């Protein structure tokens, strides 16, 4: 039986029928993997609901804050385990960062992260600046980077002191894995840079509107006409709330069902389910 709670003050069935696109979180919502985001396996109902949306013609995409792979590599990994999605239906903070950097004129970026973060920027014609010495760059972008060193910290701080804007892929402390909550790196690294420079990072992944507006453009819909489905109230629920989108929480990730009953309004889901399979037949 599916456990479910809903906001009694809204016309939930009507809002679900009005949805024009669906944004799914990945880890803890559609799949679970290990602490390095490998060994991904579909969660119950994930293949069925995404296939049902495709059959109905309702566009959907997956948005992860992970940057260990390029969006194309994530999409290929999901296809191998049964999901039917094209490359452009897979978003990461690198995707939204490219959109934002091109719009704001950032053409050189010091990247603290691997190829999953760098390659999408290169493909967009953005220069990657190495974290060495006293570099000059338009921006500093931080992602998954367990190889972080003091030399990286010094170079990033010098770039920020020189006028570079500081960006974080994610400020979430944890992400969901099959082993439980796993610690991310972006927030920890940005905390060190911020402590030294007194500059607060801007987020390009979830829960930023930079990220959601990027997803909305891919889906061809207004942000407020989307449903955002995820397992983290500080990410997916907060992002949906900021845009007036429908916020749907699942309890297959980092939080149990009772966690969603005492949240501030800006993180409270419109609907809470024990898994994405509970969405079958609702849209």
Secondary structure as the mmCIF struct_conf table of DSSP 4:
data_model
#
loop_
_struct_conf.conf_type_id
_struct_conf.id
_struct_conf.beg_label_comp_id
_struct_conf.beg_label_asym_id
_struct_conf.beg_label_seq_id
_struct_conf.end_label_comp_id
_struct_conf.end_label_asym_id
_struct_conf.end_label_seq_id
STRN STRN1 UNK A 4 UNK A 6
TURN_TY1_P TURN_TY1_P1 UNK A 8 UNK A 9
BEND BEND1 UNK A 10 UNK A 10
HELX_RH_AL_P HELX_RH_AL_P1 UNK A 12 UNK A 18
STRN STRN2 UNK A 21 UNK A 24
BEND BEND2 UNK A 26 UNK A 26
STRN STRN3 UNK A 27 UNK A 27
TURN_TY1_P TURN_TY1_P2 UNK A 28 UNK A 30
STRN STRN4 UNK A 31 UNK A 32
TURN_TY1_P TURN_TY1_P3 UNK A 35 UNK A 36
BEND BEND3 UNK A 37 UNK A 37
BEND BEND4 UNK A 39 UNK A 39
STRN STRN5 UNK A 41 UNK A 42
HELX_LH_PP_P HELX_LH_PP_P1 UNK A 43 UNK A 43
TURN_TY1_P TURN_TY1_P4 UNK A 44 UNK A 45
HELX_RH_AL_P HELX_RH_AL_P2 UNK A 46 UNK A 56
TURN_TY1_P TURN_TY1_P5 UNK A 57 UNK A 57
STRN STRN6 UNK A 60 UNK A 63
BEND BEND5 UNK A 65 UNK A 65
BEND BEND6 UNK A 68 UNK A 69
HELX_RH_AL_P HELX_RH_AL_P3 UNK A 71 UNK A 80
TURN_TY1_P TURN_TY1_P6 UNK A 81 UNK A 82
HELX_RH_3T_P HELX_RH_3T_P1 UNK A 87 UNK A 89
STRN STRN7 UNK A 90 UNK A 91
HELX_RH_AL_P HELX_RH_AL_P4 UNK A 93 UNK A 104
TURN_TY1_P TURN_TY1_P7 UNK A 105 UNK A 105
STRN STRN8 UNK A 108 UNK A 112
BEND BEND7 UNK A 113 UNK A 113
HELX_RH_AL_P HELX_RH_AL_P5 UNK A 115 UNK A 123
TURN_TY1_P TURN_TY1_P8 UNK A 124 UNK A 125
HELX_LH_PP_P HELX_LH_PP_P2 UNK A 126 UNK A 126
STRN STRN9 UNK A 127 UNK A 129
HELX_LH_PP_P HELX_LH_PP_P3 UNK A 130 UNK A 130
BEND BEND8 UNK A 131 UNK A 131
BEND BEND9 UNK A 133 UNK A 134
BEND BEND10 UNK A 138 UNK A 138
STRN STRN10 UNK A 139 UNK A 142
BEND BEND11 UNK A 144 UNK A 144
TURN_TY1_P TURN_TY1_P9 UNK A 146 UNK A 147
HELX_RH_AL_P HELX_RH_AL_P6 UNK A 150 UNK A 161
TURN_TY1_P TURN_TY1_P10 UNK A 162 UNK A 163
HELX_LH_PP_P HELX_LH_PP_P4 UNK A 164 UNK A 164
STRN STRN11 UNK A 165 UNK A 168
BEND BEND12 UNK A 169 UNK A 169
BEND BEND13 UNK A 173 UNK A 173
STRN STRN12 UNK A 174 UNK A 177
TURN_TY1_P TURN_TY1_P11 UNK A 178 UNK A 179
STRN STRN13 UNK A 180 UNK A 183
BEND BEND14 UNK A 185 UNK A 185
HELX_RH_AL_P HELX_RH_AL_P7 UNK A 186 UNK A 197
HELX_LH_PP_P HELX_LH_PP_P5 UNK A 200 UNK A 201
STRN STRN14 UNK A 202 UNK A 203
BEND BEND15 UNK A 205 UNK A 205
TURN_TY1_P TURN_TY1_P12 UNK A 206 UNK A 207
HELX_RH_AL_P HELX_RH_AL_P8 UNK A 209 UNK A 219
TURN_TY1_P TURN_TY1_P13 UNK A 220 UNK A 220
BEND BEND16 UNK A 221 UNK A 221
HELX_RH_3T_P HELX_RH_3T_P2 UNK A 223 UNK A 225
STRN STRN15 UNK A 226 UNK A 230
BEND BEND17 UNK A 231 UNK A 231
HELX_RH_PI_P HELX_RH_PI_P1 UNK A 233 UNK A 237
HELX_RH_AL_P HELX_RH_AL_P9 UNK A 238 UNK A 243
TURN_TY1_P TURN_TY1_P14 UNK A 244 UNK A 244
HELX_LH_PP_P HELX_LH_PP_P6 UNK A 245 UNK A 245
STRN STRN16 UNK A 246 UNK A 250
BEND BEND18 UNK A 251 UNK A 255
HELX_RH_3T_P HELX_RH_3T_P3 UNK A 257 UNK A 261
BEND BEND19 UNK A 262 UNK A 262
HELX_RH_3T_P HELX_RH_3T_P4 UNK A 265 UNK A 267
BEND BEND20 UNK A 270 UNK A 270
STRN STRN17 UNK A 271 UNK A 273
BEND BEND21 UNK A 274 UNK A 275
HELX_RH_3T_P HELX_RH_3T_P5 UNK A 276 UNK A 279
TURN_TY1_P TURN_TY1_P15 UNK A 280 UNK A 282
#
